[in-house]
Amino acid sequence: MKLPAILGHSAELCRIIQKSRQADDTIASQYLRSKKYVGSRDRKAISSLVFATLRIAGFTERIVAELGQRDATILKDQRGVLQVLVTVFCVPEVHEAVAPIVGGEPTEAQVYSALEGHDLQPFVHQVVQLVQQETLFEANDVLPQWLEQSIEHQLRVQLQPEDRRAYAQPAPLCLRIVQPASNREAVLSYLREHNIDYSLGSWSNDCIIVQQRVNLRETALMREGLVEVQDEASQLFALVLQPQSGERVLDVCAGAGGKTLHIADLMHREGEIVASDIDYRRLRRMIPRLRSAGVSNVLLHKFNKNVPPSEQFKGLFDAVVVDAPCSGLGTFRRSPMIKWRSSEKLVEKFHKKQLDLLHQYASMVRPGGTLLYATCSIHARENQDVVDAFLAMHDEFETHAELYPESIRELVVSSPKSHDMVRLFPHAHGTDGFFLCKFRRIRDN
C-alpha cells in the first residue's frame, strides 16, 4: 500500500472511532480485519498513525485549523487526512511504522515524493512549517482543559510540556507473573531466551514491563498460564488488600476477573472469594479463566442492582473490594478517545454511583475487616471526593497510612481532609492512572 492509501485509511478509522462509543482498540481490530487486502506492515502503520493522532488530537486540530486560515482551498473532507499527516511529522513513535511505506525516514522530502500526484502533496511543506513553528504539548494538545485543571489542582503543580508528553505516549505492555513463585524464573528465562527486552515493576514484585512491541498471545507464557496481562497500577489493587489464606472476600465489581485471580493467588487458593457483578454475562467470562488457572475457591454471584444486599451478608466478609465503575480516565493512553468523550457532567454521574456502591456494601464488612475502594480514574471527583463523602457519613471506618503495605507506603498521600490514599498518574509514576483507598472497619455502625 502506498502512503496516500495509508493516510486515507488512517483518517477513515480515526473518524469511525471518534463517532463510536465502542472501545478504540475493538473498533480498530474490527476495521483492519474487514480490510482483507491490508497486509501486516500496513496494519501496523495504520494502527500507529490512528492511535498517535487520537492521543494528540488537540494539537493536530490546532495545526489543521491554522492551515485552513492560510489556505482557503482546503476542503472539509481533507481535514482528517491532514491531521494524520501532521502526526507523521511530529510523533517519532510512528516513524518506524511509516518508514517502510515512504522508503526511509519520513522527512519532508521523502513524504513529498511518496505523495506524488496526490492532492495532499502541495500541503506537505506548509504542514512541516507549522509543525516546526508550533510547540507540541501545550495546554489542550493532549488533555482537555477541565481534566488538566483537575490534575493540577490535586498535585498543586502546573503541568509542564514534558508531563503532557507522558500522557501522549502509548502505554507499555505489563505482565503479572502468576503464582506459584517458581513461575518467576521460568518467565524471566523465556524472555531472555527469546531476546524480549523487559524491565521489572517499581512496586509489584510480580510485574514485568515489556519494552518492545511483541505479540505474546500465542507464546508458551500465555498458553501455560504463567502470566496475565495487567498494568502495574492494577496489580497494586490485590497487593494493597493483603488478603490472607482462609479469609472470605467479596469482590463487588469483579467483571472478567483479572483482579479476582490475583487475589486468589495471594490467598494461595485457600479461603473463599465471592465474585459479583450486575452484568452476569461479563462475569461468566471469568469461568474459563478460573478453570485455566486452576482456581476453585471463587464463587460467582449476581447482585440485583435494584435490591439492597440481603441482611444475610451483613458483617460476613473479612474484606469487601469495590473496583468501582468509573470514567476510565486513567486508561486513555490505551484508549485515547476516553479523554475526549468524557466530561465533568459524566464524572459527576460516576461520583454518585461510586458513593452509592460504598454505602451499599460497607455493612458487609465485619468489624476489624477491610473495605478497599478503587477506580482507574485520575479525576478527584471520582476518587478523594468519594472517600471524603463516605467517611463523613461512616465513622465506623478509618483510613491511615499504616494500613498499606510498607513496600508501597511511599505512594500514600493525604487528602485535604487528612484521609490517606494512593493516587497514580502516568506522568509521575509511568503506570496507568489509578486510585486506591483502604478502609478498616473499627466497630459496628
C-alpha positions as CSV (number, residue, x, y, z in Angstrom):
1,M,0.0,0.0,0.0
2,K,1.3,3.5,-0.9
3,L,1.3,6.5,1.5
4,P,-1.9,8.1,0.2
5,A,-3.9,4.9,0.9
6,I,-2.3,4.6,4.3
7,L,-3.2,8.1,5.2
8,G,-6.7,7.7,3.8
9,H,-7.4,4.5,5.8
10,S,-6.0,6.1,8.9
11,A,-8.2,9.2,8.6
12,E,-11.2,7.0,8.0
13,L,-10.5,4.8,11.0
14,C,-10.0,7.9,13.2
15,R,-13.4,9.2,12.0
16,I,-15.1,5.9,12.8
17,I,-13.6,5.7,16.3
18,Q,-14.5,9.3,17.0
19,K,-18.1,8.7,16.2
20,S,-18.5,5.4,18.0
21,R,-19.0,4.7,21.7
22,Q,-17.2,1.3,21.5
23,A,-13.6,0.8,22.8
24,D,-11.0,2.2,20.4
25,D,-9.0,-1.0,20.1
26,T,-12.1,-3.0,19.4
27,I,-13.1,-0.7,16.5
28,A,-9.6,-0.7,15.1
29,S,-9.4,-4.5,15.2
30,Q,-12.7,-4.9,13.5
31,Y,-11.9,-2.3,10.9
32,L,-8.5,-3.8,10.0
33,R,-9.8,-7.4,9.9
34,S,-12.5,-6.3,7.5
35,K,-9.9,-5.0,5.1
36,K,-8.5,-8.3,3.8
37,Y,-6.2,-6.6,1.4
38,V,-4.3,-4.8,4.1
39,G,-1.1,-6.6,5.0
40,S,0.6,-6.8,8.4
41,R,3.1,-4.0,7.5
42,D,0.3,-1.7,6.5
43,R,-1.9,-2.6,9.5
44,K,1.0,-1.7,11.8
45,A,1.4,1.7,10.0
46,I,-2.4,2.5,10.1
47,S,-2.7,1.4,13.8
48,S,0.3,3.5,14.8
49,L,-0.9,6.6,13.0
50,V,-4.5,6.3,14.2
51,F,-3.7,6.0,17.9
52,A,-1.0,8.6,17.8
53,T,-3.3,11.0,16.1
54,L,-6.1,10.5,18.6
55,R,-3.6,10.9,21.5
56,I,-2.6,14.4,20.3
57,A,-6.0,15.3,18.7
58,G,-5.9,18.8,20.3
59,F,-2.6,19.6,18.5
60,T,-3.4,18.1,15.1
61,E,-6.8,20.0,15.1
62,R,-4.9,23.2,16.0
63,I,-2.4,22.8,13.2
64,V,-5.1,22.0,10.6
65,A,-7.2,24.9,11.7
66,E,-4.1,27.2,11.2
67,L,-3.5,25.6,7.8
68,G,-7.1,26.4,6.9
69,Q,-6.7,30.0,7.7
70,R,-3.6,30.2,5.5
71,D,-5.1,28.2,2.6
72,A,-8.8,28.6,1.7
73,T,-8.6,25.8,-0.8
74,I,-8.5,23.1,1.9
75,L,-11.8,21.1,1.7
76,K,-13.7,20.0,4.8
77,D,-13.2,16.3,3.9
78,Q,-9.4,16.8,3.7
79,R,-9.1,17.9,7.3
80,G,-9.0,14.3,8.7
81,V,-6.2,13.1,6.5
82,L,-4.3,16.3,7.1
83,Q,-4.4,15.6,10.8
84,V,-2.9,12.2,10.2
85,L,-0.2,13.9,8.0
86,V,0.6,16.2,10.9
87,T,1.1,13.1,13.1
88,V,3.6,11.7,10.6
89,F,5.9,14.7,11.1
90,C,5.6,15.3,14.9
91,V,5.3,11.9,16.6
92,P,8.7,10.0,16.5
93,E,7.0,6.8,17.6
94,V,5.2,6.4,14.3
95,H,8.4,6.8,12.2
96,E,9.4,3.2,12.4
97,A,5.9,2.1,11.2
98,V,5.8,4.6,8.4
99,A,9.4,4.3,7.2
100,P,8.8,1.2,5.0
101,I,5.9,2.9,3.3
102,V,7.9,6.0,2.3
103,G,11.2,4.2,1.7
104,G,13.1,5.6,4.7
105,E,12.9,8.2,7.5
106,P,9.7,10.2,6.9
107,T,11.4,13.5,6.1
108,E,9.6,16.3,4.2
109,A,11.4,15.2,1.0
110,Q,10.5,11.5,1.4
111,V,6.9,12.2,2.2
112,Y,6.6,14.8,-0.6
113,S,7.9,12.2,-3.0
114,A,5.6,9.5,-1.7
115,L,2.6,11.7,-2.3
116,E,3.5,12.5,-5.9
117,G,0.3,13.1,-8.0
118,H,-1.9,13.2,-4.9
119,D,-3.9,16.3,-3.9
120,L,-2.2,16.3,-0.5
121,Q,1.3,16.9,-1.9
122,P,1.0,20.7,-2.1
123,F,0.3,20.9,1.6
124,V,3.4,19.0,2.8
125,H,5.7,22.0,3.1
126,Q,3.1,24.0,4.9
127,V,2.4,21.2,7.4
128,V,6.1,20.8,8.1
129,Q,6.5,24.6,8.6
130,L,3.6,24.7,11.1
131,V,4.8,21.7,13.0
132,Q,8.2,23.3,13.4
133,Q,6.7,26.7,14.4
134,E,4.1,25.4,16.9
135,T,5.0,23.8,20.1
136,L,3.5,20.4,20.8
137,F,2.4,19.5,24.3
138,E,0.9,22.9,25.1
139,A,-2.3,23.1,27.1
140,N,-5.2,21.3,25.3
141,D,-2.9,19.5,22.9
142,V,-3.2,16.1,24.7
143,L,-5.6,16.8,27.6
144,P,-9.0,18.6,27.7
145,Q,-8.7,21.7,29.8
146,W,-11.1,20.6,32.5
147,L,-9.1,17.4,33.1
148,E,-5.7,19.1,33.1
149,Q,-7.1,21.5,35.7
150,S,-8.2,18.6,37.9
151,I,-4.8,17.0,37.8
152,E,-3.1,20.3,38.6
153,H,-5.4,21.0,41.5
154,Q,-4.8,17.6,43.0
155,L,-1.0,17.8,42.7
156,R,-0.8,21.5,43.4
157,V,1.6,22.0,40.5
158,Q,1.2,23.2,36.9
159,L,1.7,20.6,34.2
160,Q,4.8,21.2,32.0
161,P,5.2,20.1,28.4
162,E,7.3,17.0,29.5
163,D,4.3,16.0,31.7
164,R,1.9,16.3,28.9
165,R,4.3,14.3,26.7
166,A,3.9,11.3,29.1
167,Y,0.1,11.4,28.5
168,A,0.6,11.2,24.8
169,Q,2.8,8.1,24.9
170,P,1.4,4.6,24.3
171,A,1.0,2.6,27.5
172,P,3.6,-0.3,27.9
173,L,2.6,-4.0,27.9
174,C,2.7,-5.1,31.6
175,L,2.5,-8.7,32.7
176,R,1.8,-10.2,36.1
177,I,3.6,-13.4,37.0
178,V,1.0,-15.9,38.2
179,Q,1.7,-17.8,41.4
180,P,3.5,-20.0,42.4
181,A,6.7,-18.1,42.9
182,S,8.6,-20.8,40.9
183,N,6.9,-19.3,37.7
184,R,9.1,-16.2,38.1
185,E,12.3,-17.7,36.9
186,A,10.5,-19.6,34.1
187,V,9.0,-16.3,32.8
188,L,12.3,-14.4,33.0
189,S,14.2,-17.2,31.3
190,Y,11.7,-17.3,28.5
191,L,12.0,-13.5,27.9
192,R,15.8,-13.7,27.9
193,E,15.9,-16.7,25.6
194,H,13.7,-15.0,23.1
195,N,15.5,-11.7,23.3
196,I,12.5,-9.8,24.6
197,D,13.5,-6.6,26.2
198,Y,11.9,-6.1,29.6
199,S,12.2,-4.4,33.0
200,L,10.8,-5.1,36.4
201,G,8.0,-3.2,38.0
202,S,8.7,-0.5,40.6
203,W,6.2,-1.6,43.2
204,S,4.8,-5.0,42.3
205,N,7.4,-7.9,42.5
206,D,5.3,-9.8,40.1
207,C,5.3,-7.1,37.4
208,I,7.2,-7.4,34.1
209,I,7.2,-4.5,31.7
210,V,7.8,-5.5,28.1
211,Q,9.8,-2.8,26.4
212,Q,9.1,-3.7,22.8
213,R,6.2,-4.4,20.5
214,V,5.6,-8.1,20.7
215,N,2.6,-10.4,20.4
216,L,2.7,-12.8,23.4
217,R,-0.8,-14.3,22.8
218,E,0.5,-17.5,21.1
219,T,3.5,-17.9,23.3
220,A,4.1,-20.6,26.0
221,L,3.9,-17.8,28.6
222,M,0.2,-17.3,27.8
223,R,-0.8,-20.8,26.8
224,E,0.6,-22.3,30.0
225,G,-0.9,-19.5,32.2
226,L,2.4,-18.3,33.6
227,V,1.4,-14.6,33.1
228,E,-1.6,-12.4,32.9
229,V,-1.7,-9.1,31.1
230,Q,-2.3,-6.5,33.8
231,D,-0.9,-2.9,34.3
232,E,1.3,-2.5,37.4
233,A,-1.1,0.1,38.8
234,S,-3.9,-2.5,38.7
235,Q,-1.6,-5.1,40.3
236,L,-1.4,-2.9,43.4
237,F,-5.1,-3.5,44.0
238,A,-4.6,-7.0,45.4
239,L,-1.3,-6.1,47.0
240,V,-2.9,-3.3,49.0
241,L,-5.7,-5.6,50.0
242,Q,-3.2,-8.1,51.5
243,P,-5.6,-11.0,51.6
244,Q,-4.8,-13.9,53.8
245,S,-5.3,-17.6,53.3
246,G,-8.6,-18.8,54.7
247,E,-10.3,-15.4,54.5
248,R,-13.7,-14.7,53.0
249,V,-13.6,-11.9,50.4
250,L,-16.3,-10.2,48.4
251,D,-15.3,-8.7,45.0
252,V,-18.2,-6.4,44.2
253,C,-17.5,-5.4,40.6
254,A,-15.4,-8.4,39.5
255,G,-16.0,-8.1,35.8
256,A,-14.0,-10.6,33.8
257,G,-11.9,-11.4,36.9
258,G,-8.3,-10.1,36.4
259,K,-8.1,-8.7,40.0
260,T,-10.1,-11.7,41.4
261,L,-7.5,-14.1,40.0
262,H,-4.7,-12.0,41.6
263,I,-6.5,-12.1,45.0
264,A,-6.9,-15.8,44.7
265,D,-3.1,-16.1,44.0
266,L,-2.2,-14.1,47.1
267,M,-4.6,-16.3,49.2
268,H,-2.8,-19.4,47.9
269,R,-6.2,-20.6,46.6
270,E,-7.4,-21.1,50.2
271,G,-10.5,-19.4,51.6
272,E,-13.5,-18.1,49.7
273,I,-13.9,-15.3,47.1
274,V,-17.4,-14.3,46.1
275,A,-17.2,-12.5,42.8
276,S,-20.2,-10.4,41.8
277,D,-21.2,-8.0,39.1
278,I,-24.5,-6.6,37.9
279,D,-23.6,-7.8,34.4
280,Y,-23.6,-11.5,34.8
281,R,-22.7,-12.1,31.1
282,R,-19.5,-10.2,31.8
283,L,-19.0,-12.2,35.0
284,R,-19.4,-15.5,33.2
285,R,-16.3,-14.7,31.1
286,M,-14.3,-15.3,34.2
287,I,-15.2,-19.1,34.2
288,P,-12.7,-20.2,31.5
289,R,-10.0,-18.1,33.2
290,L,-10.7,-19.7,36.5
291,R,-10.5,-23.2,35.0
292,S,-7.3,-22.4,33.1
293,A,-5.7,-21.0,36.2
294,G,-6.9,-24.0,38.4
295,V,-8.7,-21.7,40.8
296,S,-11.6,-23.4,42.6
297,N,-12.2,-21.1,45.5
298,V,-14.2,-18.4,43.6
299,L,-18.0,-18.4,43.7
300,L,-19.9,-16.3,41.1
301,H,-22.9,-14.3,42.4
302,K,-25.1,-11.8,40.8
303,F,-26.4,-9.0,42.9
304,N,-29.6,-7.2,41.7
305,K,-28.6,-3.5,41.3
306,N,-32.2,-2.5,42.4
307,V,-32.2,-4.6,45.6
308,P,-30.1,-3.7,48.6
309,P,-27.7,-6.5,49.8
310,S,-29.5,-9.1,51.9
311,E,-29.2,-9.0,55.6
312,Q,-27.7,-12.5,55.5
313,F,-24.5,-10.9,54.2
314,K,-24.1,-8.3,56.9
315,G,-20.7,-8.4,58.5
316,L,-20.0,-11.7,56.8
317,F,-16.8,-10.8,54.9
318,D,-13.2,-10.2,56.1
319,A,-12.8,-7.9,53.1
320,V,-15.0,-6.3,50.6
321,V,-13.4,-4.8,47.5
322,V,-15.1,-2.2,45.2
323,D,-13.3,-1.7,41.9
324,A,-16.0,0.8,41.0
325,P,-17.4,1.7,37.6
326,C,-15.7,4.9,36.5
327,S,-14.9,7.2,33.6
328,G,-11.7,5.2,32.9
329,L,-9.8,8.5,32.6
330,G,-6.6,6.8,33.9
331,T,-6.5,4.5,30.9
332,F,-6.6,6.9,28.0
333,R,-3.1,6.1,26.9
334,R,-4.6,2.8,25.8
335,S,-8.0,4.2,24.6
336,P,-7.4,7.9,23.7
337,M,-11.0,8.8,23.0
338,I,-11.9,8.3,26.6
339,K,-10.5,11.7,27.5
340,W,-12.1,13.5,24.5
341,R,-15.6,11.9,25.1
342,S,-15.7,12.4,28.8
343,S,-17.0,15.5,30.6
344,E,-17.4,16.9,34.1
345,K,-21.1,16.0,33.9
346,L,-20.2,12.4,33.2
347,V,-17.7,12.3,36.1
348,E,-20.3,13.7,38.4
349,K,-22.7,10.8,37.5
350,F,-20.0,8.3,38.3
351,H,-19.3,10.1,41.6
352,K,-22.9,9.5,42.8
353,K,-22.8,5.8,41.6
354,Q,-19.5,5.1,43.3
355,L,-20.6,6.6,46.6
356,D,-23.8,4.6,46.5
357,L,-21.8,1.4,46.0
358,L,-19.7,2.1,49.0
359,H,-22.8,2.8,51.1
360,Q,-24.5,-0.3,49.9
361,Y,-21.7,-2.8,50.6
362,A,-20.0,-1.3,53.6
363,S,-22.2,-3.2,56.0
364,M,-21.0,-6.5,54.7
365,V,-17.5,-5.9,56.2
366,R,-17.0,-7.5,59.6
367,P,-15.6,-5.3,62.4
368,G,-11.8,-5.3,62.0
369,G,-12.2,-6.1,58.4
370,T,-11.2,-4.2,55.2
371,L,-13.1,-2.2,52.7
372,L,-11.0,-1.4,49.6
373,Y,-12.1,1.2,47.0
374,A,-10.5,1.7,43.6
375,T,-11.0,3.4,40.3
376,C,-9.0,3.7,37.1
377,S,-9.7,7.4,37.0
378,I,-7.4,10.4,37.7
379,H,-10.2,12.8,38.5
380,A,-10.6,13.9,42.1
381,R,-14.4,13.8,42.0
382,E,-14.3,10.0,41.5
383,N,-11.5,9.5,44.0
384,Q,-10.7,11.6,47.0
385,D,-14.1,13.3,46.9
386,V,-15.9,9.9,47.1
387,V,-13.6,8.9,50.1
388,D,-14.2,12.2,51.9
389,A,-18.0,11.9,51.4
390,F,-18.1,8.3,52.5
391,L,-16.1,8.8,55.7
392,A,-18.2,11.9,56.6
393,M,-21.2,9.5,56.8
394,H,-19.5,6.3,58.1
395,D,-17.4,7.0,61.2
396,E,-17.2,3.2,61.8
397,F,-14.5,3.2,59.2
398,E,-11.0,4.7,59.3
399,T,-8.1,5.0,56.8
400,H,-4.4,5.8,57.6
401,A,-1.0,5.1,56.1
402,E,-0.2,2.1,58.3
403,L,-3.0,0.1,56.6
404,Y,-1.0,0.0,53.4
405,P,1.9,-2.4,52.8
406,E,5.3,-0.9,53.7
407,S,6.6,-1.6,50.2
408,I,4.3,0.9,48.6
409,R,3.8,3.4,51.5
410,E,5.8,6.0,49.6
411,L,2.8,6.2,47.3
412,V,0.4,7.1,50.1
413,V,-0.8,10.7,50.1
414,S,-3.3,12.6,52.3
415,S,-6.3,14.4,51.0
416,P,-7.0,17.9,52.3
417,K,-9.2,16.2,54.9
418,S,-6.3,14.0,56.0
419,H,-7.6,10.8,54.5
420,D,-4.8,8.5,53.3
421,M,-4.9,7.1,49.8
422,V,-2.9,6.1,46.8
423,R,-3.0,8.1,43.6
424,L,-1.1,7.1,40.5
425,F,-0.6,9.4,37.4
426,P,1.0,8.3,34.1
427,H,3.4,11.3,34.0
428,A,4.5,10.8,37.6
429,H,4.6,7.1,38.0
430,G,4.7,5.6,34.5
431,T,1.6,3.5,35.1
432,D,-2.0,3.8,34.2
433,G,-3.8,6.4,36.2
434,F,-5.3,4.6,39.3
435,F,-6.7,5.3,42.7
436,L,-6.9,3.2,45.9
437,C,-8.2,3.8,49.4
438,K,-8.1,1.2,52.1
439,F,-10.5,1.4,55.0
440,R,-10.7,-0.6,58.2
441,R,-13.9,-1.1,60.0
442,I,-13.3,-0.3,63.6
443,R,-16.8,-1.1,65.0
444,D,-20.4,-1.7,64.1
445,N,-22.3,1.3,63.0
